[in-house]
Amino acid sequence: MKKSTLSLALAAALGMAVLSPAHAEGLSFNVGVVSLYKSNGIDQDNRAPKNFLPALQGGVDYAFSNGFYVGNWNSTGKFGDANVEIDLYAGFSNEFGNGLSYDVGYAYYVYPDSGGGWNGSEVYGSLTAGIATVKLTRGTSGSIKKHSRLSLALAQPLTDKLTLDAVVGVRNKSNGNSGAYDYGLGVSYDLGNDLGASAMLSGAQKSKAGDAGKARLVLGLSKSF
């Protein structure tokens, strides 16, 4: 659950619409595989914590020329009695000028056959300036109601194909992870032909998040088209 923008490869893995400043209108798809489904430092699959538990992920987005977008993203795994996570979202992205852009939206997370106990929704907003993105999410219903998280993500190009990605996040105490902070550090590589690879060490404060917050290396491969 949850979305984050670090790079094209990680965006596909974490389920976030990626819009260009020109707001090119059209339909796009993404598909990928990760060695472990971690989101914001927390293991998402509720089977016994493991360093290797592959998940197939992918989705579809439609971007309008005026900045609005709608999308869907999905991941395999075990979420209560559900075997898939389905994310539905819509938002608006635009620029203030001078390289400062913003993105606001709403996301609803669905776990079929979970009895509704895992379902939830949130609103989100982010500001991006250069390599830095500040993002705030606030749960509005279901399992994540009143959950808040504030994060800072950096995406620093090292070469024309290699990017260094880093993120830190803090949660409120109402959050299901009791206010645990989270972190991630890794790289993403553009393999060409809209294919990307990524590697990130991701974790969260174990004293509050438990074993699900253990730092683990997550490998990913994604394709957009």
C-alpha positions as CSV (number, residue, x, y, z in Angstrom):
1,M,0.0,0.0,0.0
2,K,1.0,3.6,-0.6
3,K,2.8,5.3,-3.5
4,S,6.0,7.1,-4.0
5,T,7.9,8.8,-6.9
6,L,11.6,8.2,-7.0
7,S,12.4,7.2,-10.6
8,L,10.6,5.6,-13.5
9,A,11.6,2.1,-12.4
10,L,10.5,2.7,-8.8
11,A,7.4,4.5,-9.8
12,A,6.2,1.5,-11.7
13,A,7.1,-0.7,-8.8
14,L,5.3,1.5,-6.3
15,G,2.4,2.4,-8.3
16,M,2.5,6.2,-9.1
17,A,1.4,8.0,-12.2
18,V,4.4,9.7,-13.9
19,L,3.5,12.8,-15.9
20,S,5.8,14.9,-18.0
21,P,5.7,18.7,-17.6
22,A,4.2,19.0,-21.1
23,H,1.2,16.8,-20.0
24,A,1.3,14.6,-23.0
25,E,-2.2,13.1,-23.3
26,G,-2.6,9.4,-23.7
27,L,-2.7,5.9,-22.3
28,S,0.3,4.2,-20.8
29,F,1.0,0.8,-19.2
30,N,3.7,-0.5,-16.9
31,V,4.6,-4.0,-15.7
32,G,7.3,-5.2,-13.4
33,V,8.6,-7.7,-10.9
34,V,10.2,-7.0,-7.5
35,S,12.1,-9.4,-5.3
36,L,10.0,-8.3,-2.3
37,Y,7.0,-6.0,-2.0
38,K,8.0,-3.3,0.4
39,S,6.3,0.1,0.5
40,N,7.6,3.0,2.6
41,G,10.0,0.7,4.4
42,I,7.3,-1.8,5.4
43,D,6.9,-5.4,4.1
44,Q,3.4,-5.6,2.5
45,D,3.0,-9.3,2.0
46,N,1.7,-10.7,5.4
47,R,3.4,-14.1,5.0
48,A,6.4,-14.8,7.3
49,P,8.9,-11.9,6.7
50,K,11.5,-12.9,4.1
51,N,14.2,-11.3,2.2
52,F,13.0,-12.9,-1.1
53,L,9.2,-13.1,-1.9
54,P,8.8,-12.0,-5.5
55,A,5.7,-10.0,-6.6
56,L,4.4,-9.3,-10.1
57,Q,3.2,-5.7,-10.4
58,G,1.7,-3.5,-13.0
59,G,-0.9,-1.0,-14.0
60,V,-2.4,1.5,-16.5
61,D,-2.6,5.3,-16.5
62,Y,-4.4,7.9,-18.6
63,A,-3.0,11.4,-18.6
64,F,-5.0,14.3,-19.9
65,S,-3.4,17.3,-21.5
66,N,-4.7,19.7,-18.8
67,G,-2.8,17.8,-16.1
68,F,-5.5,15.5,-14.7
69,Y,-4.7,11.8,-14.6
70,V,-6.4,8.6,-13.6
71,G,-4.8,5.2,-13.0
72,N,-4.8,1.7,-11.6
73,W,-1.9,-0.3,-10.2
74,N,-1.8,-3.9,-8.9
75,S,0.5,-6.3,-7.0
76,T,0.4,-10.0,-6.2
77,G,1.0,-11.2,-2.7
78,K,-0.9,-12.3,0.4
79,F,-2.8,-9.5,2.1
80,G,-5.1,-11.1,4.8
81,D,-7.3,-13.4,2.7
82,A,-6.6,-11.4,-0.5
83,N,-4.1,-12.5,-3.2
84,V,-3.9,-9.2,-4.9
85,E,-3.8,-5.5,-4.1
86,I,-5.7,-3.1,-6.4
87,D,-4.9,0.6,-6.3
88,L,-7.2,3.1,-7.9
89,Y,-6.2,6.8,-8.1
90,A,-6.9,10.1,-9.7
91,G,-5.1,13.5,-9.4
92,F,-3.8,16.7,-10.9
93,S,-0.2,17.6,-11.7
94,N,1.1,20.9,-12.9
95,E,4.0,23.5,-12.5
96,F,4.2,26.7,-10.6
97,G,7.2,27.8,-12.7
98,N,10.9,28.1,-12.1
99,G,11.2,24.3,-11.9
100,L,8.7,23.9,-9.1
101,S,5.9,21.4,-9.7
102,Y,3.1,19.8,-7.7
103,D,0.9,16.8,-7.7
104,V,-2.4,16.3,-5.6
105,G,-4.7,13.3,-5.7
106,Y,-6.8,10.6,-4.1
107,A,-6.1,6.9,-3.9
108,Y,-8.3,3.9,-2.9
109,Y,-6.7,0.6,-2.0
110,V,-8.8,-2.6,-2.5
111,Y,-8.0,-6.1,-1.3
112,P,-10.6,-8.6,-2.8
113,D,-11.8,-11.3,-0.4
114,S,-10.3,-9.6,2.6
115,G,-13.7,-8.8,4.0
116,G,-13.0,-5.1,3.6
117,G,-10.8,-5.0,6.6
118,W,-7.7,-4.1,4.6
119,N,-9.4,-1.6,2.3
120,G,-8.7,2.1,2.7
121,S,-8.3,5.5,1.0
122,E,-6.1,8.5,1.3
123,V,-5.4,11.9,-0.2
124,Y,-1.9,13.0,-1.1
125,G,0.0,16.0,-2.2
126,S,3.6,16.6,-3.3
127,L,6.0,19.4,-4.3
128,T,9.0,18.8,-6.5
129,A,12.0,21.1,-7.0
130,G,14.9,19.8,-8.9
131,I,16.0,16.4,-7.5
132,A,13.8,16.8,-4.3
133,T,10.2,15.8,-3.7
134,V,8.3,16.4,-0.5
135,K,5.1,14.4,-0.1
136,L,2.3,14.3,2.5
137,T,-0.4,11.6,2.6
138,R,-3.4,11.5,4.9
139,G,-5.7,8.4,5.3
140,T,-9.4,9.3,4.9
141,S,-11.2,5.9,5.4
142,G,-10.9,2.2,6.2
143,S,-7.7,0.6,7.5
144,I,-5.6,3.8,7.0
145,K,-8.0,6.4,8.3
146,K,-6.1,9.2,10.1
147,H,-2.8,7.7,9.1
148,S,-0.3,10.4,8.0
149,R,3.1,10.3,6.5
150,L,5.5,13.0,5.5
151,S,8.5,12.1,3.2
152,L,11.4,13.6,1.4
153,A,12.7,11.8,-1.7
154,L,15.8,12.7,-3.7
155,A,16.6,11.4,-7.2
156,Q,20.2,12.5,-8.2
157,P,21.3,11.6,-11.7
158,L,24.9,10.1,-11.6
159,T,25.1,9.5,-15.3
160,D,22.6,9.8,-18.2
161,K,21.3,6.3,-17.2
162,L,22.1,5.8,-13.5
163,T,20.2,7.6,-10.7
164,L,20.9,7.6,-7.0
165,D,17.6,7.4,-5.1
166,A,17.1,8.2,-1.4
167,V,14.0,8.7,0.8
168,V,13.1,9.3,4.4
169,G,9.6,9.3,5.9
170,V,7.9,10.0,9.3
171,R,4.5,8.8,10.4
172,N,2.0,10.1,13.0
173,K,1.3,7.9,16.0
174,S,-2.2,7.1,14.8
175,N,-0.5,5.1,12.0
176,G,-0.7,1.3,12.1
177,N,3.1,1.4,12.4
178,S,2.9,3.6,15.6
179,G,4.8,6.5,14.2
180,A,7.8,4.6,12.8
181,Y,10.2,6.4,10.6
182,D,11.3,4.8,7.3
183,Y,14.2,5.1,4.9
184,G,15.4,3.9,1.5
185,L,18.7,4.2,-0.4
186,G,19.4,2.7,-3.8
187,V,20.0,3.2,-7.5
188,S,17.9,2.9,-10.7
189,Y,19.3,2.2,-14.1
190,D,17.7,3.0,-17.5
191,L,18.3,-0.1,-19.7
192,G,16.7,1.6,-22.7
193,N,13.5,0.9,-24.6
194,D,11.5,2.0,-21.5
195,L,13.0,-0.8,-19.4
196,G,14.4,0.0,-16.0
197,A,16.2,-1.8,-13.2
198,S,16.4,-0.8,-9.6
199,A,18.0,-1.9,-6.3
200,M,17.1,-0.3,-3.0
201,L,17.8,-1.0,0.7
202,S,14.5,-0.2,2.4
203,G,13.4,-0.4,6.0
204,A,11.6,1.2,8.9
205,Q,12.1,1.6,12.7
206,K,11.8,-1.9,14.0
207,S,11.0,-1.0,17.5
208,K,7.7,0.4,16.2
209,A,7.1,-1.4,12.9
210,G,8.3,-4.9,14.1
211,D,9.9,-7.4,11.8
212,A,8.1,-5.9,8.8
213,G,10.3,-2.9,9.1
214,K,13.6,-4.9,8.8
215,A,16.0,-3.4,6.3
216,R,16.0,-5.5,3.1
217,L,17.4,-5.2,-0.3
218,V,14.7,-4.9,-2.9
219,L,15.5,-5.6,-6.6
220,G,13.2,-4.5,-9.4
221,L,12.7,-4.7,-13.1
222,S,10.0,-2.7,-14.9
223,K,8.8,-2.0,-18.4
224,S,6.6,0.9,-19.5
225,F,4.8,1.2,-22.8
